[in-house]
């Protein structure tokens, strides 16, 4: 099964609103791997690895849950890190 890795950057009011911990809970629920962390510019970085359908499910749920906070997001393919689970990084 193909397990792509993608890097998302979320911009807007995404720090201080529970974004990282909500992301971690949803990621564990759908079984994807990777991490989420705040960046010094006020954005949040999500690096996620998993089946396409699971990654899409996660991002769709984040978009819906934080609709009033996310102003925009970017996505790019990310070179093959291997993850053992999903974690919140500082």
Rosetta constraint file for C-alpha pairs under 8 A:
AtomPair CA 1 CA 51 HARMONIC 7.38 0.50
AtomPair CA 2 CA 50 HARMONIC 7.82 0.50
AtomPair CA 2 CA 51 HARMONIC 6.35 0.50
AtomPair CA 2 CA 52 HARMONIC 7.85 0.50
AtomPair CA 3 CA 49 HARMONIC 6.06 0.50
AtomPair CA 3 CA 50 HARMONIC 4.65 0.50
AtomPair CA 3 CA 51 HARMONIC 5.07 0.50
AtomPair CA 3 CA 52 HARMONIC 7.18 0.50
AtomPair CA 4 CA 49 HARMONIC 5.61 0.50
AtomPair CA 4 CA 50 HARMONIC 6.02 0.50
AtomPair CA 4 CA 51 HARMONIC 6.83 0.50
AtomPair CA 4 CA 52 HARMONIC 7.05 0.50
AtomPair CA 4 CA 77 HARMONIC 7.63 0.50
AtomPair CA 4 CA 80 HARMONIC 7.93 0.50
AtomPair CA 5 CA 47 HARMONIC 6.98 0.50
AtomPair CA 5 CA 48 HARMONIC 5.55 0.50
AtomPair CA 5 CA 49 HARMONIC 4.23 0.50
AtomPair CA 5 CA 50 HARMONIC 6.87 0.50
AtomPair CA 5 CA 77 HARMONIC 6.13 0.50
AtomPair CA 5 CA 78 HARMONIC 5.30 0.50
AtomPair CA 5 CA 79 HARMONIC 6.91 0.50
AtomPair CA 5 CA 80 HARMONIC 6.45 0.50
AtomPair CA 5 CA 81 HARMONIC 7.58 0.50
AtomPair CA 6 CA 47 HARMONIC 5.69 0.50
AtomPair CA 6 CA 48 HARMONIC 5.50 0.50
AtomPair CA 6 CA 49 HARMONIC 6.53 0.50
AtomPair CA 6 CA 75 HARMONIC 6.72 0.50
AtomPair CA 6 CA 76 HARMONIC 5.65 0.50
AtomPair CA 6 CA 77 HARMONIC 4.51 0.50
AtomPair CA 6 CA 78 HARMONIC 4.86 0.50
AtomPair CA 7 CA 45 HARMONIC 7.06 0.50
AtomPair CA 7 CA 46 HARMONIC 5.68 0.50
AtomPair CA 7 CA 47 HARMONIC 4.40 0.50
AtomPair CA 7 CA 48 HARMONIC 6.51 0.50
AtomPair CA 7 CA 75 HARMONIC 5.60 0.50
AtomPair CA 7 CA 76 HARMONIC 5.39 0.50
AtomPair CA 7 CA 77 HARMONIC 6.25 0.50
AtomPair CA 7 CA 78 HARMONIC 5.76 0.50
AtomPair CA 8 CA 45 HARMONIC 5.80 0.50
AtomPair CA 8 CA 46 HARMONIC 5.03 0.50
AtomPair CA 8 CA 47 HARMONIC 6.32 0.50
AtomPair CA 8 CA 73 HARMONIC 6.69 0.50
AtomPair CA 8 CA 74 HARMONIC 5.48 0.50
AtomPair CA 8 CA 75 HARMONIC 4.46 0.50
AtomPair CA 8 CA 76 HARMONIC 6.70 0.50
AtomPair CA 9 CA 43 HARMONIC 6.55 0.50
AtomPair CA 9 CA 44 HARMONIC 5.68 0.50
AtomPair CA 9 CA 45 HARMONIC 4.68 0.50
AtomPair CA 9 CA 46 HARMONIC 6.36 0.50
AtomPair CA 9 CA 73 HARMONIC 5.40 0.50
AtomPair CA 9 CA 74 HARMONIC 5.23 0.50
AtomPair CA 9 CA 75 HARMONIC 6.63 0.50
AtomPair CA 10 CA 14 HARMONIC 7.04 0.50
AtomPair CA 10 CA 43 HARMONIC 5.54 0.50
AtomPair CA 10 CA 44 HARMONIC 5.18 0.50
AtomPair CA 10 CA 45 HARMONIC 6.52 0.50
AtomPair CA 10 CA 70 HARMONIC 6.45 0.50
AtomPair CA 10 CA 71 HARMONIC 7.72 0.50
AtomPair CA 10 CA 72 HARMONIC 6.18 0.50
AtomPair CA 10 CA 73 HARMONIC 4.47 0.50
AtomPair CA 10 CA 74 HARMONIC 6.78 0.50
AtomPair CA 11 CA 42 HARMONIC 7.29 0.50
AtomPair CA 11 CA 43 HARMONIC 4.83 0.50
AtomPair CA 11 CA 44 HARMONIC 6.86 0.50
AtomPair CA 11 CA 70 HARMONIC 5.79 0.50
AtomPair CA 11 CA 71 HARMONIC 5.65 0.50
AtomPair CA 11 CA 72 HARMONIC 5.38 0.50
AtomPair CA 11 CA 73 HARMONIC 5.94 0.50
AtomPair CA 12 CA 42 HARMONIC 7.73 0.50
AtomPair CA 12 CA 43 HARMONIC 6.89 0.50
AtomPair CA 12 CA 69 HARMONIC 5.74 0.50
AtomPair CA 12 CA 70 HARMONIC 4.86 0.50
AtomPair CA 12 CA 71 HARMONIC 4.70 0.50
AtomPair CA 12 CA 72 HARMONIC 6.87 0.50
AtomPair CA 13 CA 17 HARMONIC 7.67 0.50
AtomPair CA 13 CA 42 HARMONIC 7.78 0.50
AtomPair CA 13 CA 43 HARMONIC 7.98 0.50
AtomPair CA 13 CA 69 HARMONIC 4.92 0.50
AtomPair CA 13 CA 70 HARMONIC 6.38 0.50
AtomPair CA 13 CA 71 HARMONIC 7.71 0.50
AtomPair CA 14 CA 19 HARMONIC 6.11 0.50
AtomPair CA 14 CA 42 HARMONIC 7.39 0.50
AtomPair CA 14 CA 43 HARMONIC 6.44 0.50
AtomPair CA 14 CA 44 HARMONIC 6.58 0.50
AtomPair CA 14 CA 66 HARMONIC 7.99 0.50
AtomPair CA 14 CA 69 HARMONIC 5.97 0.50
AtomPair CA 14 CA 70 HARMONIC 6.42 0.50
AtomPair CA 15 CA 19 HARMONIC 6.57 0.50
AtomPair CA 15 CA 38 HARMONIC 6.89 0.50
AtomPair CA 15 CA 42 HARMONIC 6.56 0.50
AtomPair CA 15 CA 43 HARMONIC 7.08 0.50
AtomPair CA 15 CA 44 HARMONIC 7.11 0.50
AtomPair CA 18 CA 22 HARMONIC 5.96 0.50
AtomPair CA 19 CA 23 HARMONIC 5.98 0.50
AtomPair CA 19 CA 66 HARMONIC 7.80 0.50
AtomPair CA 20 CA 24 HARMONIC 6.17 0.50
AtomPair CA 20 CA 36 HARMONIC 5.98 0.50
AtomPair CA 20 CA 37 HARMONIC 6.59 0.50
AtomPair CA 20 CA 38 HARMONIC 7.73 0.50
AtomPair CA 20 CA 44 HARMONIC 7.84 0.50
AtomPair CA 20 CA 88 HARMONIC 6.46 0.50
AtomPair CA 21 CA 25 HARMONIC 6.22 0.50
AtomPair CA 21 CA 88 HARMONIC 7.12 0.50
AtomPair CA 22 CA 26 HARMONIC 6.23 0.50
AtomPair CA 23 CA 27 HARMONIC 5.92 0.50
AtomPair CA 23 CA 36 HARMONIC 7.34 0.50
AtomPair CA 23 CA 58 HARMONIC 7.80 0.50
AtomPair CA 23 CA 62 HARMONIC 7.00 0.50
AtomPair CA 24 CA 28 HARMONIC 6.14 0.50
AtomPair CA 24 CA 35 HARMONIC 7.78 0.50
AtomPair CA 24 CA 36 HARMONIC 7.33 0.50
AtomPair CA 24 CA 86 HARMONIC 6.69 0.50
AtomPair CA 24 CA 87 HARMONIC 6.64 0.50
AtomPair CA 24 CA 88 HARMONIC 6.65 0.50
AtomPair CA 25 CA 29 HARMONIC 6.19 0.50
AtomPair CA 26 CA 30 HARMONIC 6.34 0.50
AtomPair CA 26 CA 58 HARMONIC 6.38 0.50
AtomPair CA 26 CA 61 HARMONIC 7.97 0.50
AtomPair CA 27 CA 31 HARMONIC 5.94 0.50
AtomPair CA 27 CA 32 HARMONIC 5.40 0.50
AtomPair CA 27 CA 33 HARMONIC 7.18 0.50
AtomPair CA 27 CA 58 HARMONIC 6.38 0.50
AtomPair CA 27 CA 86 HARMONIC 6.98 0.50
AtomPair CA 28 CA 32 HARMONIC 6.42 0.50
AtomPair CA 28 CA 33 HARMONIC 7.85 0.50
AtomPair CA 28 CA 86 HARMONIC 6.80 0.50
AtomPair CA 30 CA 54 HARMONIC 5.94 0.50
AtomPair CA 30 CA 57 HARMONIC 7.72 0.50
AtomPair CA 30 CA 58 HARMONIC 7.21 0.50
AtomPair CA 31 CA 50 HARMONIC 7.48 0.50
AtomPair CA 31 CA 54 HARMONIC 7.33 0.50
AtomPair CA 32 CA 48 HARMONIC 6.58 0.50
AtomPair CA 32 CA 49 HARMONIC 5.74 0.50
AtomPair CA 32 CA 50 HARMONIC 4.84 0.50
AtomPair CA 32 CA 51 HARMONIC 7.52 0.50
AtomPair CA 32 CA 54 HARMONIC 6.70 0.50
AtomPair CA 32 CA 55 HARMONIC 6.88 0.50
AtomPair CA 32 CA 85 HARMONIC 7.62 0.50
AtomPair CA 32 CA 86 HARMONIC 7.09 0.50
AtomPair CA 33 CA 48 HARMONIC 5.68 0.50
AtomPair CA 33 CA 49 HARMONIC 5.05 0.50
AtomPair CA 33 CA 50 HARMONIC 6.34 0.50
AtomPair CA 33 CA 83 HARMONIC 5.83 0.50
AtomPair CA 33 CA 84 HARMONIC 6.80 0.50
AtomPair CA 33 CA 85 HARMONIC 4.90 0.50
AtomPair CA 33 CA 86 HARMONIC 4.71 0.50
AtomPair CA 34 CA 46 HARMONIC 7.64 0.50
AtomPair CA 34 CA 47 HARMONIC 5.40 0.50
AtomPair CA 34 CA 48 HARMONIC 4.61 0.50
AtomPair CA 34 CA 49 HARMONIC 5.91 0.50
AtomPair CA 34 CA 83 HARMONIC 5.67 0.50
AtomPair CA 34 CA 84 HARMONIC 7.85 0.50
AtomPair CA 34 CA 85 HARMONIC 6.33 0.50
AtomPair CA 34 CA 86 HARMONIC 4.71 0.50
AtomPair CA 34 CA 87 HARMONIC 6.53 0.50
AtomPair CA 35 CA 46 HARMONIC 5.94 0.50
AtomPair CA 35 CA 47 HARMONIC 5.45 0.50
AtomPair CA 35 CA 48 HARMONIC 6.55 0.50
AtomPair CA 35 CA 86 HARMONIC 5.32 0.50
AtomPair CA 35 CA 87 HARMONIC 4.73 0.50
AtomPair CA 35 CA 88 HARMONIC 5.65 0.50
AtomPair CA 35 CA 89 HARMONIC 6.62 0.50
AtomPair CA 36 CA 44 HARMONIC 7.08 0.50
AtomPair CA 36 CA 45 HARMONIC 5.59 0.50
AtomPair CA 36 CA 46 HARMONIC 4.42 0.50
AtomPair CA 36 CA 47 HARMONIC 6.39 0.50
AtomPair CA 36 CA 87 HARMONIC 6.63 0.50
AtomPair CA 36 CA 88 HARMONIC 5.15 0.50
AtomPair CA 36 CA 89 HARMONIC 6.01 0.50
AtomPair CA 37 CA 44 HARMONIC 5.73 0.50
AtomPair CA 37 CA 45 HARMONIC 5.37 0.50
AtomPair CA 37 CA 46 HARMONIC 6.71 0.50
AtomPair CA 37 CA 88 HARMONIC 6.01 0.50
AtomPair CA 37 CA 89 HARMONIC 4.83 0.50
AtomPair CA 37 CA 90 HARMONIC 5.59 0.50
AtomPair CA 38 CA 42 HARMONIC 6.90 0.50
AtomPair CA 38 CA 43 HARMONIC 6.20 0.50
AtomPair CA 38 CA 44 HARMONIC 4.54 0.50
AtomPair CA 38 CA 45 HARMONIC 6.28 0.50
AtomPair CA 38 CA 89 HARMONIC 7.65 0.50
AtomPair CA 38 CA 90 HARMONIC 6.39 0.50
AtomPair CA 39 CA 43 HARMONIC 5.40 0.50
AtomPair CA 39 CA 44 HARMONIC 5.66 0.50
AtomPair CA 39 CA 45 HARMONIC 6.75 0.50
AtomPair CA 47 CA 78 HARMONIC 7.78 0.50
AtomPair CA 48 CA 55 HARMONIC 7.04 0.50
AtomPair CA 49 CA 55 HARMONIC 7.21 0.50
AtomPair CA 49 CA 83 HARMONIC 7.80 0.50
AtomPair CA 50 CA 54 HARMONIC 6.37 0.50
AtomPair CA 50 CA 55 HARMONIC 6.09 0.50
AtomPair CA 51 CA 55 HARMONIC 6.29 0.50
AtomPair CA 52 CA 56 HARMONIC 6.08 0.50
AtomPair CA 53 CA 57 HARMONIC 6.08 0.50
AtomPair CA 54 CA 58 HARMONIC 6.23 0.50
AtomPair CA 55 CA 59 HARMONIC 6.33 0.50
AtomPair CA 56 CA 60 HARMONIC 5.98 0.50
AtomPair CA 57 CA 61 HARMONIC 6.19 0.50
AtomPair CA 58 CA 62 HARMONIC 6.23 0.50
AtomPair CA 59 CA 63 HARMONIC 6.04 0.50
AtomPair CA 60 CA 64 HARMONIC 6.25 0.50
AtomPair CA 61 CA 65 HARMONIC 5.94 0.50
AtomPair CA 62 CA 66 HARMONIC 5.86 0.50
AtomPair CA 62 CA 67 HARMONIC 7.83 0.50
AtomPair CA 63 CA 67 HARMONIC 5.39 0.50
AtomPair CA 63 CA 70 HARMONIC 7.25 0.50
AtomPair CA 66 CA 70 HARMONIC 6.02 0.50
